[in-house]
Amino acid sequence: MTITPLGPDELLTTTRSVRKRLDLTRPVPTDLVRECLEIALQAPSGSNRQGWHWLVVTDAELRGAIGGYYRRSFGAYRASGGSAGSLFTDDPARAATQRRVSESADYLSERMGDVPVLVLGCIHAPGGLPEGNQAGLWGSLLPAAWSYMLAARARGLGTAWTSLHLAYESEIAELLGIPADVRQGVLIPTAYYTGETFRPAHRQPLDEVLHLDRW
């Protein structure tokens, strides 16, 4: 597999959530997904437990079922008033960006089940989810999931970070046979992308969110 020659800064600043540009018609080789996951396994985890598990779903019926749950959850999210398109409406420039994000999220919600590969990142949690701060648990999964997305970008694949399926975590666990002591953390639709270019996104200026020594 040819890897796009991206420097680390370019890779980190141009790995975008791909929704409308996912190619829903082109199969993705399982070996290519495995290659990206091999990269992901180099990520850090608490006490080096490496308690992550990865479900790579390619079966059309299973993808369709997961897509149905995602669509139902997205509908509730969309109506909640907290969705992307409902935020920052008093800032015309930022509101325009939020509308574009919302439109692309709408698009993906209707087609999640059609994406050729759905990757669920999970974590072994034998005692259940800890009470209080859960940073240690999820911090042992999420860096690896992001590494997967970076590796996919370098190999011509588009991904998006999603978690709305978790409203139906138990139903999806039953569908896929996930044990009770394994919890889902992220659902990553994966496909080849259409088009050629990705650019860094506009972000808040660093000085608006940076705190030195004290808040």
N, C-alpha and C positions, 0 to 999 in steps of 0.2 A: 504493500500500500504506500502510495506517495504521500508524504507529509508536507503540508504547505510550509515554506520556510518563513515562519513568523518569529521575530524576536520576542523575548518575554514580555516587554512592555506592550507591544502591539497585540499579542495574544490576550493579555489581561484586560486591555482597554477596548477590545473589539469583539469579545465573546458576549454576544447579545442574546436575549430571549428571542427565539425565532418561532413565530406563530403562523403568520400568513404565508411565509416563504418556505414552509416545510413542503417537500415534494411527497405527496401522499401516494404517488403512483410508482415510485421507484423502490424496489426491494433493497433492504440494507443487509449485507452479509453478516451472519452471526459472528463470524471470526473477527470482523472489524469492531463489533461491539465488545467482544472479549478483549481485543487489543486495548481499547480505551479503559476497560475495567482493570486490566493489569496495571495500567498507569495509576488508576485510582487507588489501588491497594498500597501504593507507596506513601499515602497520606498519613499524618500522625493520628494516633488515637490514645485515649487516656490509659495510662499504665501499659501501653502497647498491647491492649487486649485484643484489638482487631476483631471486635464483635459484630462487624457489619455482615450483612447478607444482601445479595442482589438478585432480584427476580427480573429476568429478561422475558417479556411477554410478546410473542409474535403470533400466536394463534388468533385467527380473526374473530372467533366467537368470544374468546376471553377479552380481547381488546375492545370489542363492541360492548361487552357488559361493563367493563371498567369505564369506558366512555359514557355510558348511560348514567352511572353513579356520578361521574364528574359533572356531567351536564346538569343533573338535578341540584348538586351542591352549588354549582356556579349560578344557577337561577336564584337561589336563596341569597347568595353573596351579592348578586347584581341588584337585588331589591332591598338590600340592607341599608343603603345610604353610605356605606363605607367602601364601595368599589372605586376603582381608579378614576373613572369618569366623574365621580361625585366629589372629588377632592380638588382643593385649590381653585374653586370657581371664581374667587375674587381676584385672581392673578391671571390676566388674559394670556400672557405668554405661556405660563405653566399649565393653564387650563387646556390650551390647545394640545400640548404634549399628552396630558392625561386623557383627552378624548381619543387620541390615536392609540394609546395603550389600551384603552377600554375597547375600542373597535377590534383590535387584534386579539384581545382576550375573548371577546364574543365569538370571533371566527374560530379560534381554537376549541372553545367549549363545545361547539357544534360538530367538531371533527376529531375530537380526541380519539375516538374509537377507530378512526381511519388511519391514524399515524402508524407506520409500519412496525415500529418498535416502541414499546413502553417499558422503561426501566424503573423499577421501584427499589429505592435504597432503604434498607431496614437495619435495625440494630437489636442485638440480643439483650433483653432486659428481663432477666430471670426473676427479679423481685417486683416486677411491674414498674411503672413510671414513678420516679422518686418524688416525694413531697417537697415542696419548696423549689429551690433552684435546680433546674434540669440542664444547666449548661454543660456539665461534665458528660452527661449521656449523649446529648445531641452533638456536642463538640467532637465526639468520637465517630460521627458519621458524616456530618455535613461537609467538612473539608474534602473528604474522599469523593463525595458527590460532585462538588465543584471541580475537582481534578478530572473527573470523568467528562464533565462538560467542556473543559479546556482541551482535553485530549481529542474529544469529538470534533471540536472546532478546527483543530490542526489537521484533521483527516477529512475535511469536507462535509462534516455532518452538522446539522443545526439541532439545538436543544432548547428547552425552556424549563425553568424551575417552577414547579407547581406543587401545591399541597392541599387544594380544595377537596380532593378525594378523601381526605382524612375524616370528613363528616360521615363517611361510610366505611371507616377503617375495618370494622368487624365484618361487614358484609363482603368486602374485598378479600379479607383474610380467609373467610370461609370459601370463597370462590376459588382462591389460589392454593388453599391448603397450608396457609402460613400458621406455624405453631403459636400458641397463646403467649409464649414468653418472647416472641419476636414482634417488635413494633415498627410500623412504617414511618418513615420520616420525609420522603420526597418522592414525587412521581415525575420522571423526566421523559417526555415525548422526544423521540430521536428519529431523524430522517435526514436524507440529503436535503440541502437547501437550494432554492432557485436564486438566480441573480449572482452577482460577483462580489459586491463590496459590502463591508461592514465598517462603521465609523464609531469613534468614541461618542458616547451619549452626553448630552448636556447635564451637568450636575450642579448642586449648590456649591458656591465657592467654599473652599476648604476653611477659610477663616470664619465662616458662619457656624461651623460645627467642630472646630478645633479648640481644645482647652489645654492650656499648659499649666501643670502643677495643680491648679484648682479650677473649678467650674467657672 
